[in-house]
Amino acid sequence: MKAKYFPRESFWSVSEKNSDSFVWRSILKAISGVAEGACSVIVSGEFIDIWWQSWFRGWVITNSGAYWAAQSGRFNDTNRLWSWIWNANIHPRLSLMLWRTCANVLPMLTYLIPTIVSVSFVIPCAENPLHLFASCPFALALWFNCPYPIRLDTIHFGSITELLCKLCEGVDTERRSQMLSCFAVLFETIWKVRNRILHNAIASWSVDQARRDIANRYQEFVSAPPSPSPSNSTSGTVEVSLNITSKKLVVVDDSFSSGLFGCVAILLDRDSLEWGHFSAFGSCASALAAEMEAVIHGIKWAQDDGWDDFTIASDSKILVHAIRARKLPDWQLAGEFYSML
């Protein structure tokens, strides 16, 4: 390209010509943005003339390259919402859901195929986060019936980001984290119902069922004891997340939806490095009950393999702490679970 378009000029000073191709014209339009953050790596300095470098203008150096120059508007936002969302007291999964909603990165139909209208719960319309999560009647009903009930029709806002900022401004840190966790569960529930309708035209949906799902899901996240912060540590040692001493390990996981569960367990002999996996499915009442089923099946499969000394690893902090304390958070499941054990 240099031989064709600027054989005797610098790339930074070349100007557009009528004979330039479309591709080259597009490259030239990016020069100003690239120049704001471009720099040279100096080795011997033999071929660098600092007086003509784009980054040298009276010793003013750009911040972090061309990417920063192009995207600085996103990161210099004075809005504190991002620091609230990525708070240590909010589960990472919920933080991710909040970020995806506020940043408009969910795969909406109108983003992929602009001519397609939404699979609206009540009336067809152009699909966007503001309508789906805050303006449609289904969303309004869930906001009014969630653990932090809110009448959105009394609040003026132009985006999900502005709405969350108005709701959480001036609230103490602990309560703000609980509120954002609740709103994330609400968004996640609406998104799941939307996807179910999109992929199954005859799928049924219910405000009352969605309300119960939000309440149960929110309770699962907020009832887990918070992780100790580094400032509360009394020693300089680093806490080990998995303190496993037994030679045999059973790792369990599960999924739950609409009263059905599926679970899997991986059995690992840490001495021989031999491993196997098992799976099962059935019906249960909640995600917590599904995790209990995974633990029970993991124990059974380990016993069938002749294991009598092993450790079970589960990613459900609520269940792990409940078993250690011999007290389940859901008393209705306690008898059934301990009888199975």
C-alpha positions as CSV (number, residue, x, y, z in Angstrom):
1,M,0.0,0.0,0.0
2,K,2.9,2.4,0.7
3,A,4.2,2.0,-2.8
4,K,0.8,2.7,-4.3
5,Y,-0.6,5.4,-2.0
6,F,2.2,7.2,-0.2
7,P,5.6,6.3,-1.7
8,R,7.3,9.5,-0.6
9,E,5.1,10.6,2.3
10,S,4.6,9.6,5.9
11,F,1.5,7.6,6.7
12,W,0.5,10.2,9.2
13,S,0.6,13.1,6.7
14,V,-0.9,11.4,3.6
15,S,-4.1,13.0,2.3
16,E,-7.1,11.5,0.5
17,K,-7.2,11.6,-3.3
18,N,-10.0,11.1,-5.7
19,S,-8.4,8.0,-7.2
20,D,-8.2,6.2,-3.8
21,S,-10.1,2.9,-3.3
22,F,-12.9,2.5,-0.8
23,V,-10.7,0.4,1.5
24,W,-7.9,3.0,1.5
25,R,-10.4,5.8,2.1
26,S,-11.7,3.8,5.1
27,I,-8.1,3.4,6.5
28,L,-7.5,7.1,6.1
29,K,-10.6,7.9,8.1
30,A,-9.1,6.0,11.1
31,I,-5.8,8.0,11.1
32,S,-7.0,10.6,13.5
33,G,-8.2,8.0,16.1
34,V,-5.1,5.9,15.8
35,A,-2.8,9.0,16.0
36,E,-4.2,9.9,19.4
37,G,-2.9,6.7,20.9
38,A,-0.1,5.5,18.6
39,C,3.5,5.3,19.6
40,S,6.8,3.7,18.5
41,V,8.9,1.1,20.2
42,I,12.4,2.6,20.3
43,V,15.2,0.0,20.0
44,S,18.3,1.7,18.6
45,G,16.5,4.9,17.6
46,E,18.2,5.0,14.2
47,F,15.0,5.2,12.2
48,I,12.8,7.2,14.5
49,D,12.5,11.0,14.2
50,I,10.8,12.1,17.4
51,W,9.9,15.5,16.0
52,W,7.4,13.8,13.6
53,Q,6.0,11.2,15.9
54,S,2.2,11.5,16.4
55,W,2.6,11.1,20.2
56,F,5.1,13.9,20.6
57,R,3.5,17.3,20.9
58,G,5.3,19.3,23.6
59,W,5.9,16.1,25.7
60,V,2.1,15.4,25.9
61,I,1.7,11.6,26.0
62,T,-1.6,9.9,25.4
63,N,-3.0,7.7,28.1
64,S,-3.0,4.0,27.0
65,G,-2.9,3.7,23.2
66,A,-5.4,4.0,20.4
67,Y,-8.0,1.7,22.0
68,W,-8.1,3.9,25.1
69,A,-8.5,7.0,22.8
70,A,-11.4,5.4,21.0
71,Q,-13.1,3.9,24.1
72,S,-12.2,6.4,26.9
73,G,-15.8,7.7,26.9
74,R,-17.0,4.4,28.2
75,F,-14.4,4.1,31.0
76,N,-14.4,7.8,32.1
77,D,-18.1,7.7,33.0
78,T,-18.7,9.3,36.4
79,N,-21.6,6.9,37.0
80,R,-20.8,4.7,40.0
81,L,-23.1,2.0,38.9
82,W,-20.3,-0.3,37.6
83,S,-18.6,-0.2,41.0
84,W,-21.9,-1.1,42.7
85,I,-22.5,-4.0,40.3
86,W,-19.1,-5.5,40.7
87,N,-19.3,-5.4,44.5
88,A,-17.8,-8.4,46.4
89,N,-21.2,-8.8,48.2
90,I,-23.0,-9.6,44.9
91,H,-22.7,-13.0,43.3
92,P,-20.6,-12.9,40.1
93,R,-23.4,-14.5,38.1
94,L,-25.8,-11.7,39.2
95,S,-23.2,-9.0,38.5
96,L,-22.8,-10.4,35.0
97,M,-26.5,-10.3,34.4
98,L,-26.7,-6.7,35.6
99,W,-23.8,-5.7,33.4
100,R,-25.2,-7.5,30.3
101,T,-28.6,-5.7,30.8
102,C,-27.2,-2.2,31.4
103,A,-24.5,-2.5,28.6
104,N,-27.2,-3.7,26.1
105,V,-25.2,-6.8,25.1
106,L,-28.0,-9.3,25.4
107,P,-28.8,-10.9,22.0
108,M,-32.0,-9.0,21.4
109,L,-33.9,-9.8,18.1
110,T,-33.8,-6.2,16.9
111,Y,-30.0,-6.2,17.3
112,L,-29.6,-9.3,15.1
113,I,-32.5,-8.8,12.7
114,P,-33.8,-5.1,12.9
115,T,-37.0,-5.9,11.0
116,I,-38.1,-8.5,13.6
117,V,-40.4,-7.4,16.4
118,S,-40.3,-8.7,19.9
119,V,-41.9,-11.9,21.2
120,S,-43.7,-9.5,23.5
121,F,-45.7,-10.9,26.5
122,V,-48.7,-8.8,25.7
123,I,-48.3,-6.6,22.5
124,P,-45.8,-6.8,19.6
125,C,-43.2,-4.1,19.7
126,A,-39.5,-3.4,18.8
127,E,-37.5,-5.4,21.3
128,N,-35.1,-3.5,23.6
129,P,-33.9,-3.9,27.2
130,L,-36.0,-0.9,28.4
131,H,-39.2,-2.4,27.2
132,L,-38.4,-6.0,28.0
133,F,-37.2,-5.4,31.6
134,A,-39.1,-2.3,32.7
135,S,-42.0,-1.2,30.4
136,C,-44.0,-4.2,29.4
137,P,-46.9,-5.2,31.7
138,F,-45.3,-8.5,32.6
139,A,-42.2,-6.7,33.8
140,L,-44.2,-4.0,35.6
141,A,-46.1,-6.7,37.5
142,L,-42.9,-8.5,38.6
143,W,-41.3,-5.2,39.8
144,F,-44.3,-4.5,41.9
145,N,-44.3,-8.1,43.4
146,C,-40.5,-8.6,43.9
147,P,-38.8,-8.7,47.3
148,Y,-38.2,-4.9,46.9
149,P,-41.6,-3.9,45.4
150,I,-41.4,-0.8,43.2
151,R,-44.0,1.0,41.0
152,L,-42.0,1.8,37.9
153,D,-44.9,3.9,36.5
154,T,-44.1,6.5,39.2
155,I,-40.4,6.8,38.2
156,H,-39.1,8.7,35.1
157,F,-36.1,7.1,33.5
158,G,-34.7,6.6,30.0
159,S,-32.6,3.5,30.4
160,I,-32.0,0.6,32.7
161,T,-28.8,2.2,33.9
162,E,-30.6,5.4,34.9
163,L,-33.3,3.4,36.6
164,L,-30.8,1.4,38.8
165,C,-28.9,4.5,39.6
166,K,-32.1,6.3,40.8
167,L,-33.2,3.3,42.9
168,C,-29.8,2.6,44.6
169,E,-28.6,6.2,45.1
170,G,-28.2,7.1,48.7
171,V,-28.7,3.5,50.0
172,D,-26.2,2.0,52.3
173,T,-23.7,-0.5,50.8
174,E,-25.3,-3.7,52.2
175,R,-28.8,-2.8,51.3
176,R,-27.7,-1.6,47.8
177,S,-26.1,-5.0,47.2
178,Q,-29.2,-6.8,48.2
179,M,-31.4,-4.6,46.0
180,L,-29.1,-5.1,43.0
181,S,-29.1,-8.9,43.6
182,C,-32.9,-8.8,43.6
183,F,-33.0,-6.8,40.4
184,A,-30.5,-9.1,38.7
185,V,-32.7,-12.2,39.6
186,L,-35.7,-10.3,38.2
187,F,-33.9,-9.6,34.9
188,E,-32.7,-13.2,34.8
189,T,-36.2,-14.5,35.3
190,I,-37.7,-12.3,32.6
191,W,-34.9,-13.3,30.2
192,K,-35.6,-17.0,30.7
193,V,-39.3,-16.6,30.2
194,R,-38.6,-14.5,27.0
195,N,-36.3,-17.2,25.7
196,R,-38.8,-20.0,26.5
197,I,-41.5,-18.1,24.5
198,L,-39.2,-17.4,21.7
199,H,-38.1,-21.0,21.2
200,N,-41.5,-22.5,21.9
201,A,-44.5,-20.7,20.5
202,I,-47.0,-22.6,22.8
203,A,-45.0,-22.1,26.0
204,S,-47.0,-20.9,28.9
205,W,-46.0,-18.2,31.3
206,S,-47.4,-16.9,34.6
207,V,-46.8,-13.8,36.6
208,D,-47.4,-15.7,39.8
209,Q,-45.0,-18.4,38.9
210,A,-42.3,-15.9,37.9
211,R,-42.9,-14.0,41.1
212,R,-42.3,-17.2,43.1
213,D,-39.2,-18.0,41.1
214,I,-37.8,-14.6,41.8
215,A,-38.5,-14.8,45.5
216,N,-37.0,-18.3,45.8
217,R,-33.9,-17.5,43.7
218,Y,-33.3,-14.2,45.5
219,Q,-33.5,-16.0,48.9
220,E,-30.9,-18.6,47.7
221,F,-28.4,-15.9,46.9
222,V,-28.9,-13.6,50.0
223,S,-29.1,-16.4,52.6
224,A,-25.5,-17.6,51.9
225,P,-23.1,-16.3,54.6
226,P,-20.7,-13.6,53.2
227,S,-17.1,-14.5,52.5
228,P,-14.7,-13.1,55.0
229,S,-12.9,-10.0,53.7
230,P,-9.1,-9.7,53.8
231,S,-9.3,-6.9,56.3
232,N,-10.9,-9.2,58.9
233,S,-8.1,-11.8,58.6
234,T,-6.1,-12.2,61.8
235,S,-3.1,-13.7,60.1
236,G,-1.1,-13.3,56.9
237,T,-2.0,-16.8,55.6
238,V,-4.1,-17.2,52.6
239,E,-7.3,-19.2,53.1
240,V,-7.5,-22.4,51.0
241,S,-10.8,-22.8,49.2
242,L,-10.8,-26.6,49.1
243,N,-9.1,-28.3,52.0
244,I,-9.4,-31.9,50.8
245,T,-7.4,-34.6,52.7
246,S,-9.2,-37.8,51.5
247,K,-7.7,-39.6,48.5
248,K,-11.1,-40.0,46.8
249,L,-13.2,-37.1,45.5
250,V,-16.7,-36.8,44.3
251,V,-17.6,-33.6,42.4
252,V,-21.3,-33.0,41.9
253,D,-23.3,-30.5,39.9
254,D,-26.9,-30.0,38.9
255,S,-29.4,-28.0,36.8
256,F,-33.0,-27.2,37.6
257,S,-35.9,-25.9,35.5
258,S,-39.7,-26.1,35.8
259,G,-39.8,-28.8,38.4
260,L,-37.2,-31.1,36.7
261,F,-33.6,-31.6,37.6
262,G,-30.5,-33.2,36.1
263,C,-27.4,-34.1,38.0
264,V,-23.9,-35.4,37.3
265,A,-21.0,-36.6,39.5
266,I,-17.4,-37.1,38.7
267,L,-15.5,-39.7,40.8
268,L,-11.8,-39.2,41.0
269,D,-9.2,-41.5,42.7
270,R,-6.4,-39.0,43.5
271,D,-3.8,-41.8,43.9
272,S,-4.4,-43.7,40.6
273,L,-5.9,-40.7,38.8
274,E,-8.6,-43.0,37.6
275,W,-12.0,-41.3,37.2
276,G,-15.6,-42.0,36.1
277,H,-18.8,-40.1,35.7
278,F,-22.5,-40.7,36.4
279,S,-25.7,-38.8,35.7
280,A,-29.4,-38.9,36.7
281,F,-32.6,-36.9,36.3
282,G,-36.0,-36.6,37.9
283,S,-38.4,-34.1,39.5
284,C,-38.0,-31.9,42.5
285,A,-39.3,-28.7,44.0
286,S,-36.4,-26.2,43.8
287,A,-32.8,-25.6,42.8
288,L,-31.7,-26.3,46.3
289,A,-33.6,-29.6,46.3
290,A,-31.8,-30.4,43.0
291,E,-28.4,-29.9,44.6
292,M,-29.5,-32.2,47.4
293,E,-30.4,-34.8,44.8
294,A,-26.9,-34.4,43.2
295,V,-25.3,-35.0,46.6
296,I,-27.4,-38.0,47.4
297,H,-26.7,-39.6,44.0
298,G,-23.0,-38.8,44.4
299,I,-22.9,-40.7,47.7
300,K,-24.8,-43.7,46.2
301,W,-22.5,-43.9,43.2
302,A,-19.4,-43.7,45.4
303,Q,-20.8,-46.5,47.6
304,D,-21.6,-48.6,44.5
305,D,-17.9,-48.3,43.6
306,G,-16.9,-49.6,47.0
307,W,-15.7,-46.2,48.4
308,D,-16.1,-45.8,52.1
309,D,-13.9,-42.7,52.7
310,F,-14.3,-39.8,50.3
311,T,-15.0,-36.0,50.0
312,I,-18.0,-34.5,48.2
313,A,-17.4,-31.1,46.5
314,S,-20.4,-29.0,45.7
315,D,-20.7,-25.4,44.4
316,S,-23.8,-24.7,46.5
317,K,-22.4,-22.7,49.5
318,I,-25.9,-22.7,51.1
319,L,-26.0,-26.5,51.1
320,V,-22.4,-26.9,52.3
321,H,-22.8,-24.6,55.3
322,A,-26.2,-26.2,56.1
323,I,-24.8,-29.7,56.2
324,R,-21.9,-28.5,58.3
325,A,-24.3,-26.8,60.7
326,R,-26.8,-29.8,60.5
327,K,-29.5,-27.3,59.7
328,L,-31.0,-26.8,56.2
329,P,-32.3,-23.3,55.2
330,D,-35.5,-24.9,53.9
331,W,-37.1,-26.8,56.9
332,Q,-39.6,-28.5,54.5
333,L,-36.7,-30.4,52.8
334,A,-34.7,-31.2,56.0
335,G,-36.5,-34.4,56.9
336,E,-36.5,-35.8,53.4
337,F,-32.8,-34.9,52.9
338,Y,-31.5,-36.3,56.2
339,S,-33.6,-39.4,55.8
340,M,-32.0,-40.0,52.4
341,L,-28.5,-39.5,54.0
